[in-house]
């Protein structure tokens, strides 16, 4: 017999998934933009004028600063771990009668602890 997941638990899991996707997108976006702009500057591609190369060097620097300061890879890892913990609890709750609703809610607490431990600041 499958039980339905409480709305607040399901919405918390979705929230953590969305944050993981957001931080992963920031990580890959800033990384790719930073690498491509630094390669263009380092190679002094003839396609770009000195003004464009200067702008690209600033873009590259800004991307590397944001990656270093915000640590989007660690942020994504924290939220990914939290929603996986909660997903495991939800699956156990749905598939077996051994997990109580209180134990399901403890999955939220465990996920929040994982976020606190895994986040860089």
Residue frames as qw, qx, qy, qz and C-alpha x, y, z in Angstrom:
[[0.000, 0.889, 0.458, 0.000, 0.00, 0.00, 0.00],
 [0.451, 0.275, 0.013, 0.849, 1.51, 3.30, -1.11],
 [0.195, -0.775, -0.416, 0.435, 1.09, 6.39, 1.05],
 [0.351, 0.825, 0.161, 0.412, 1.05, 9.89, -0.32],
 [0.520, 0.017, -0.250, 0.817, 3.80, 12.31, 0.55],
 [0.119, -0.802, -0.400, 0.428, 2.74, 15.30, 2.66],
 [0.409, 0.861, 0.185, 0.240, 2.61, 18.48, 0.58],
 [0.202, -0.945, 0.258, 0.017, 5.15, 20.36, 2.70],
 [0.694, -0.355, 0.554, 0.293, 7.67, 17.50, 2.34],
 [0.669, 0.452, 0.475, 0.350, 7.20, 17.30, -1.42],
 [0.213, 0.959, 0.069, 0.173, 7.51, 21.07, -1.78],
 [0.435, -0.796, 0.386, 0.168, 10.71, 21.10, 0.33],
 [0.737, -0.053, 0.567, 0.365, 12.20, 18.42, -1.89],
 [0.510, 0.718, 0.352, 0.317, 11.27, 20.41, -5.03],
 [0.098, -0.990, 0.101, -0.007, 12.75, 23.57, -3.47],
 [0.572, -0.576, 0.511, 0.282, 16.05, 21.81, -2.78],
 [0.701, 0.273, 0.544, 0.372, 16.07, 20.34, -6.29],
 [0.320, 0.902, 0.206, 0.205, 15.49, 23.79, -7.79],
 [0.272, -0.910, 0.294, 0.103, 18.32, 25.27, -5.73],
 [0.701, -0.251, 0.570, 0.346, 20.62, 22.44, -6.82],
 [0.601, 0.554, 0.455, 0.354, 19.75, 23.07, -10.47],
 [0.081, 0.993, 0.033, 0.078, 20.26, 26.83, -10.04],
 [0.424, -0.770, 0.433, 0.198, 23.70, 26.47, -8.40],
 [0.723, 0.012, 0.588, 0.363, 24.77, 23.85, -10.96],
 [0.475, 0.771, 0.331, 0.265, 23.73, 26.19, -13.78],
 [0.116, -0.976, 0.180, 0.029, 25.70, 29.04, -12.22],
 [0.634, -0.489, 0.527, 0.285, 28.73, 26.78, -11.84],
 [0.669, 0.233, 0.573, 0.411, 28.73, 25.54, -15.42],
 [0.311, 0.896, 0.264, 0.174, 27.74, 28.91, -16.87],
 [0.207, -0.938, 0.260, 0.094, 30.45, 30.89, -15.06],
 [0.678, -0.340, 0.564, 0.327, 33.01, 28.16, -15.73],
 [0.637, 0.439, 0.511, 0.374, 32.36, 27.99, -19.45],
 [0.190, 0.961, 0.125, 0.158, 32.17, 31.77, -19.86],
 [0.396, -0.840, 0.333, 0.164, 35.33, 32.28, -17.81],
 [0.702, -0.165, 0.577, 0.384, 37.29, 29.64, -19.72],
 [0.559, 0.607, 0.445, 0.349, 36.18, 30.80, -23.15],
 [0.060, 0.993, 0.010, 0.097, 36.86, 34.46, -22.40],
 [0.487, -0.722, 0.430, 0.239, 40.28, 33.70, -20.90],
 [0.717, 0.087, 0.564, 0.401, 41.20, 31.56, -23.92],
 [0.411, 0.821, 0.295, 0.265, 40.18, 34.37, -26.26],
 [0.156, -0.969, 0.190, 0.006, 42.32, 36.84, -24.32],
 [0.649, -0.485, 0.518, 0.273, 45.28, 34.47, -23.97],
 [0.666, 0.252, 0.568, 0.413, 45.21, 33.64, -27.65],
 [0.024, 0.557, -0.092, -0.825, 44.70, 37.30, -28.60],
 [0.506, 0.441, 0.718, 0.184, 42.29, 36.19, -31.23],
 [0.186, -0.027, 0.337, 0.923, 42.43, 38.43, -34.26],
 [0.105, -0.597, -0.705, -0.367, 38.66, 38.53, -34.35],
 [0.361, -0.832, -0.386, 0.167, 38.64, 40.90, -31.38],
 [0.232, 0.792, -0.145, 0.546, 39.91, 44.42, -31.05],
 [0.327, 0.198, -0.619, 0.686, 41.94, 45.54, -28.04],
 [0.422, -0.258, 0.218, -0.842, 38.77, 46.96, -26.45],
 [0.875, -0.111, -0.271, -0.386, 37.00, 43.60, -26.80],
 [0.708, 0.129, -0.608, 0.334, 40.02, 41.74, -25.42],
 [0.016, 0.272, -0.502, 0.821, 40.05, 44.09, -22.45],
 [0.670, -0.200, 0.047, -0.713, 36.35, 43.47, -21.86],
 [0.888, 0.011, -0.441, -0.128, 36.85, 39.71, -22.19],
 [0.462, 0.218, -0.657, 0.554, 39.66, 39.81, -19.64],
 [0.293, -0.236, 0.394, -0.839, 37.35, 41.57, -17.18],
 [0.831, -0.085, -0.179, -0.519, 34.61, 39.04, -17.86],
 [0.770, 0.128, -0.602, 0.167, 37.04, 36.20, -17.27],
 [0.181, 0.243, -0.608, 0.734, 38.24, 37.77, -14.02],
 [0.532, -0.205, 0.189, -0.800, 34.68, 38.36, -12.83],
 [0.877, -0.029, -0.372, -0.302, 33.73, 34.74, -13.56],
 [0.642, 0.140, -0.646, 0.389, 36.72, 33.39, -11.65],
 [0.078, -0.249, 0.482, -0.836, 36.01, 35.71, -8.70],
 [0.710, -0.157, 0.002, -0.687, 32.36, 34.60, -8.61],
 [0.860, 0.040, -0.505, -0.063, 33.36, 30.94, -8.82],
 [0.451, 0.192, -0.643, 0.589, 35.86, 31.38, -5.99],
 [0.190, -0.195, 0.403, -0.874, 33.64, 33.43, -3.74],
 [0.721, -0.072, 0.009, -0.690, 30.20, 31.85, -4.26],
 [0.150, -0.238, 0.959, -0.029, 31.46, 28.28, -4.68],
 [0.711, 0.122, -0.081, -0.688, 28.41, 27.23, -6.71],
 [0.611, 0.177, -0.766, -0.095, 29.77, 23.68, -7.03],
 [0.156, 0.006, -0.827, 0.540, 29.72, 23.23, -3.24],
 [0.442, 0.108, 0.274, -0.847, 26.33, 24.90, -2.97],
 [0.715, 0.163, -0.431, -0.525, 24.91, 22.52, -5.60],
 [0.475, 0.119, -0.857, 0.163, 26.45, 19.53, -3.84],
 [0.113, -0.003, 0.668, -0.736, 24.87, 20.57, -0.54],
 [0.609, 0.177, 0.140, -0.761, 21.36, 20.83, -1.96],
 [0.665, 0.226, -0.638, -0.317, 21.80, 17.68, -4.08],
 [0.284, 0.088, -0.889, 0.349, 22.72, 15.69, -0.98],
 [0.298, 0.079, 0.526, -0.793, 19.82, 17.13, 1.00],
 [0.703, 0.198, -0.077, -0.679, 17.16, 16.28, -1.55],
 [0.594, 0.204, -0.770, -0.113, 18.62, 12.80, -2.02],
 [0.038, 0.033, -0.830, 0.555, 18.34, 12.20, 1.72],
 [0.479, 0.198, 0.338, -0.786, 14.75, 13.40, 1.66],
 [0.664, 0.271, -0.463, -0.520, 13.98, 11.40, -1.50],
 [0.368, 0.135, -0.910, 0.137, 15.22, 8.26, 0.22],
 [0.168, 0.121, 0.707, -0.677, 12.96, 8.92, 3.21],
 [0.587, 0.267, -0.012, -0.764, 10.00, 9.60, 0.92],
 [0.603, 0.232, -0.696, -0.314, 10.57, 6.35, -0.96],
 [0.199, 0.018, -0.910, 0.365, 10.81, 4.41, 2.30],
 [0.327, 0.179, 0.464, -0.804, 7.66, 6.12, 3.58],
 [0.638, 0.277, -0.229, -0.681, 5.73, 5.28, 0.43],
 [0.624, 0.238, -0.715, -0.208, 6.86, 1.69, 0.11],
 [0.493, -0.110, -0.812, 0.294, 6.77, 0.44, 3.70],
 [0.478, -0.758, -0.300, -0.326, 4.71, 0.96, 6.79],
 [0.744, -0.280, -0.320, 0.515, 7.85, 0.91, 8.97],
 [0.284, 0.120, -0.053, 0.950, 8.58, 4.61, 8.45],
 [0.057, -0.729, -0.598, 0.328, 6.33, 6.94, 10.41],
 [0.225, 0.892, 0.229, 0.317, 5.37, 10.45, 9.43],
 [0.410, -0.888, 0.167, 0.123, 7.65, 11.77, 12.18],
 [0.701, -0.258, 0.472, 0.469, 10.58, 9.84, 10.70],
 [0.505, 0.616, 0.413, 0.442, 9.72, 11.31, 7.32],
 [0.048, -0.984, -0.047, -0.165, 9.91, 14.80, 8.79],
 [0.637, -0.632, 0.306, 0.319, 13.26, 13.88, 10.34],
 [0.712, 0.289, 0.391, 0.507, 14.48, 13.51, 6.75],
 [0.172, 0.915, 0.125, 0.344, 14.00, 17.26, 6.38],
 [0.473, -0.852, 0.221, 0.036, 16.10, 17.87, 9.48],
 [0.791, -0.203, 0.417, 0.400, 18.80, 15.51, 8.22],
 [0.559, 0.603, 0.318, 0.471, 18.78, 17.27, 4.85],
 [0.058, -0.973, 0.013, -0.225, 19.16, 20.66, 6.51],
 [0.651, -0.647, 0.336, 0.210, 22.08, 19.35, 8.56],
 [0.767, 0.159, 0.405, 0.472, 23.69, 18.06, 5.37],
 [0.318, 0.844, 0.179, 0.392, 23.28, 21.49, 3.78],
 [0.339, -0.925, 0.162, -0.057, 24.87, 23.18, 6.79],
 [0.741, -0.426, 0.421, 0.302, 27.82, 20.79, 6.77],
 [0.704, 0.278, 0.462, 0.461, 28.41, 20.84, 3.02],
 [0.244, 0.937, 0.166, 0.187, 28.02, 24.55, 2.31],
 [0.651, 0.297, -0.213, 0.665, 31.29, 26.45, 2.08],
 [0.096, 0.206, -0.322, 0.919, 30.19, 29.32, 4.33]]
